[in-house]
Amino acid sequence: MPDTLPTTVIEDAVRQVLASISGDLSMRETQLLGELEGLGQEIARAKREMAALQVHDINANHIPVATDELDAVLGHTAAATNEILDCCEGLEKLADGLAPEPAAAVAAGGAPHHGACSFQDITGQRIAKVVSALKGIEARLGRIGERFGTVVPVAPAPPAAPVTQGRALANGPQMPGAGTSQADIDRMLASFD
């Protein structure tokens, strides 16, 4: 037997009990009726809350998009950090061929950047925790959706705002392959001439 009963089984039991009550009700039957009515209201409230959550939409769209965006942040910060560190190494190599005083100045200018790049490791750890939490939420919502999936109606997604050329360009950094190409940007800028 499962650890929880489907809501349809509970609703059917309530209907059967109510149908079996006839004539004058005793105090105990009245109390039972009140409890059953409260249970029915609780089930109805839970269904409304589940419908409002739109679990399927959250799991299908919002959480995957959020985790993809966070993964992109990790990728971009790692790439930027590596580029900074490569520049610092280039400066160190350049310093080797300079006179002692300029070499010391170049080395001193690059050294702080090495330590500052530790931000990437710290942000990476924190973002990984957020991604892990989102995946945990996604799994729990998935289990809720499985348990109540046949009961919870999924509201249709609101229509998306029309994408104009300006709107397409104003959405910030895009996932690889999803953004506006440089050629499109060049064409738009050329249209202002």
C-alpha positions as CSV (number, residue, x, y, z in Angstrom):
1,M,0.0,0.0,0.0
2,P,1.4,3.4,-0.9
3,D,2.4,5.8,1.9
4,T,-0.3,8.3,0.8
5,L,-3.8,7.8,-0.7
6,P,-4.7,9.4,-4.0
7,T,-7.2,12.2,-3.4
8,T,-9.8,10.4,-5.5
9,V,-9.8,7.5,-3.1
10,I,-10.4,9.9,-0.2
11,E,-13.1,11.7,-2.0
12,D,-14.9,8.5,-2.9
13,A,-14.7,7.4,0.8
14,V,-16.2,10.7,1.9
15,R,-19.1,10.3,-0.7
16,Q,-19.8,6.7,0.4
17,V,-19.9,7.7,4.1
18,L,-22.2,10.6,3.3
19,A,-24.5,8.4,1.2
20,S,-24.7,5.8,4.0
21,I,-26.0,8.4,6.6
22,S,-29.8,8.6,6.7
23,G,-32.5,9.9,9.0
24,D,-31.7,11.9,12.1
25,L,-28.0,12.2,12.8
26,S,-26.5,11.4,16.2
27,M,-24.0,13.7,17.8
28,R,-21.2,11.4,16.7
29,E,-22.4,11.3,13.1
30,T,-22.7,15.1,13.1
31,Q,-19.1,15.4,14.3
32,L,-18.0,12.9,11.6
33,L,-19.9,14.8,9.0
34,G,-18.2,18.0,10.1
35,E,-14.8,16.3,9.9
36,L,-15.5,14.9,6.5
37,E,-16.7,18.3,5.3
38,G,-13.4,19.9,6.6
39,L,-11.4,17.1,4.9
40,G,-13.2,17.8,1.6
41,Q,-12.5,21.5,1.9
42,E,-8.8,20.8,2.7
43,I,-8.6,18.6,-0.4
44,A,-10.2,21.3,-2.5
45,R,-7.8,23.9,-1.1
46,A,-4.8,21.7,-1.8
47,K,-6.0,21.2,-5.4
48,R,-6.3,25.0,-5.9
49,E,-2.8,25.5,-4.5
50,M,-1.4,22.8,-6.8
51,A,-3.1,24.4,-9.8
52,A,-1.7,27.8,-8.9
53,L,1.8,26.4,-8.6
54,Q,1.8,25.1,-12.2
55,V,4.3,22.4,-11.2
56,H,4.7,21.1,-14.7
57,D,5.6,24.6,-16.1
58,I,8.0,25.2,-13.2
59,N,9.8,21.9,-13.9
60,A,9.6,22.1,-17.7
61,N,10.6,25.7,-18.1
62,H,11.7,27.8,-15.2
63,I,14.1,25.6,-13.3
64,P,15.9,24.3,-16.4
65,V,16.3,27.8,-17.7
66,A,17.6,29.0,-14.3
67,T,20.1,26.1,-14.1
68,D,21.2,26.7,-17.7
69,E,21.8,30.4,-17.0
70,L,23.8,29.6,-13.9
71,D,25.9,27.1,-15.8
72,A,26.5,29.8,-18.4
73,V,27.6,32.2,-15.6
74,L,30.1,29.6,-14.4
75,G,31.4,29.1,-17.9
76,H,31.8,32.8,-18.6
77,T,33.5,33.5,-15.3
78,A,35.9,30.6,-15.8
79,A,36.7,31.8,-19.3
80,A,37.2,35.4,-18.1
81,T,39.4,34.3,-15.2
82,N,41.6,32.1,-17.5
83,E,42.0,35.1,-19.9
84,I,43.1,37.4,-17.0
85,L,45.5,34.7,-15.7
86,D,46.9,34.3,-19.3
87,C,47.5,38.0,-19.5
88,C,49.3,38.0,-16.2
89,E,51.5,35.2,-17.3
90,G,52.2,37.1,-20.5
91,L,53.2,40.1,-18.4
92,E,55.5,37.9,-16.3
93,K,57.2,36.6,-19.4
94,L,57.5,40.2,-20.7
95,A,59.0,41.3,-17.4
96,D,61.8,38.7,-17.7
97,G,63.2,40.6,-20.7
98,L,63.1,44.0,-19.0
99,A,65.6,45.9,-16.9
100,P,65.2,45.2,-13.1
101,E,63.2,48.3,-12.3
102,P,60.6,48.1,-15.0
103,A,60.4,44.3,-14.6
104,A,59.6,44.8,-10.9
105,A,56.9,47.3,-11.8
106,V,55.3,45.0,-14.4
107,A,55.5,42.1,-11.9
108,A,53.9,44.2,-9.2
109,G,51.1,45.2,-11.5
110,G,50.2,41.6,-12.4
111,A,50.5,40.0,-8.9
112,P,47.3,41.4,-7.4
113,H,45.3,40.0,-10.4
114,H,46.3,36.4,-9.5
115,G,44.7,36.7,-6.0
116,A,41.7,38.6,-7.3
117,C,40.9,35.8,-9.6
118,S,40.0,33.6,-6.7
119,F,36.5,35.1,-7.0
120,Q,35.8,32.6,-9.7
121,D,36.3,29.6,-7.4
122,I,34.2,31.1,-4.7
123,T,31.4,32.1,-7.0
124,G,31.6,28.8,-8.7
125,Q,31.1,27.0,-5.3
126,R,28.1,29.2,-4.4
127,I,26.5,28.9,-7.8
128,A,26.9,25.1,-7.6
129,K,25.0,25.1,-4.3
130,V,22.2,27.1,-5.9
131,V,22.0,24.7,-8.8
132,S,21.9,21.8,-6.4
133,A,19.1,23.4,-4.4
134,L,17.2,24.1,-7.6
135,K,17.5,20.5,-8.7
136,G,16.3,19.4,-5.3
137,I,13.3,21.7,-5.7
138,E,12.7,20.3,-9.2
139,A,12.8,16.7,-7.9
140,R,10.3,17.5,-5.1
141,L,8.0,19.4,-7.4
142,G,8.2,16.4,-9.8
143,R,7.1,14.0,-7.1
144,I,4.2,16.4,-6.2
145,G,3.2,16.6,-9.9
146,E,3.3,12.8,-10.1
147,R,1.1,12.3,-7.1
148,F,-1.4,15.0,-8.1
149,G,-0.7,15.1,-11.9
150,T,-4.1,13.7,-12.9
151,V,-5.9,16.1,-10.6
152,V,-4.0,19.3,-11.2
153,P,-5.0,21.2,-14.3
154,V,-2.1,23.0,-15.9
155,A,-3.0,26.5,-16.9
156,P,-1.8,27.5,-20.4
157,A,1.3,29.7,-20.5
158,P,0.5,33.4,-21.0
159,P,1.2,34.5,-24.5
160,A,4.7,35.8,-25.0
161,A,5.2,39.5,-25.7
162,P,5.9,40.1,-29.4
163,V,9.6,40.1,-30.2
164,T,10.6,43.2,-31.9
165,Q,14.1,43.9,-33.1
166,G,14.7,46.2,-30.2
167,R,13.3,43.7,-27.7
168,A,15.4,40.9,-29.1
169,L,18.5,43.0,-28.6
170,A,17.6,44.1,-25.1
171,N,17.5,40.7,-23.4
172,G,21.0,40.7,-22.2
173,P,23.5,37.8,-22.7
174,Q,21.9,34.9,-24.4
175,M,22.6,31.2,-24.2
176,P,24.9,29.9,-27.0
177,G,23.0,29.8,-30.3
178,A,20.0,31.7,-28.8
179,G,21.3,35.3,-29.0
180,T,21.4,37.8,-31.8
181,S,24.2,37.3,-34.2
182,Q,26.9,39.9,-34.8
183,A,25.7,40.1,-38.4
184,D,22.2,41.0,-37.3
185,I,23.6,43.7,-35.0
186,D,25.8,45.1,-37.8
187,R,22.8,45.2,-40.1
188,M,20.7,47.0,-37.5
189,L,23.5,49.6,-36.9
190,A,23.9,50.0,-40.6
191,S,20.2,50.8,-41.0
192,F,20.8,54.0,-38.8
193,D,23.1,55.5,-41.4
